[in-house]
Amino acid sequence: GKRKMQGTDVETETTIGDYKEVEGMMFPFSIESHMKGKPAGQSIAIEKIELNPKLDSASFVMPLVAEKPKEAEAQKAEPQMAQPAVAEKPKKAEAKKTQPKKAQSKKAEPKKP
């Protein structure tokens, strides 16, 4: 068959053999593969095939991960893309809205002698 290797289509040949019976079914115990026309390649030899083995459910439990300190997480965080500098318009000084003080009218009291 054809495979892509480093971006190039390459013609390969694969030979499957050494069939053995496992629980009433035939399985290949050897696989050889190489590029067409070249003697070097790879060989896989299968030692044992087990069908439906009993597996411990603990094998499928996600491992606990220690909590990382927040500082370390911040340092490892993906770098943020630099934002272009935008000059902000200077804000106009807000004039305090003050109302003029009303003149307090005081009745002139007669001066006592």
Residue pairs with C-beta under 8 A, 6 or more apart in sequence:
1 11
1 12
1 14
2 9
2 10
2 11
2 12
3 9
3 10
3 12
4 10
10 35
11 35
11 36
11 37
12 33
12 34
12 35
12 36
13 33
13 34
13 35
13 36
14 31
14 32
14 33
15 31
15 32
15 33
16 28
16 30
16 31
17 28
17 29
17 30
17 31
17 32
18 28
18 29
18 30
18 45
19 26
19 27
19 28
19 29
20 26
20 27
20 29
21 27
22 49
22 51
23 51
25 51
27 46
27 49
28 46
29 45
29 46
29 47
29 49
30 43
30 44
30 45
30 46
31 43
31 44
31 46
32 41
32 42
32 43
32 44
33 41
33 42
34 40
34 41
34 42
35 41
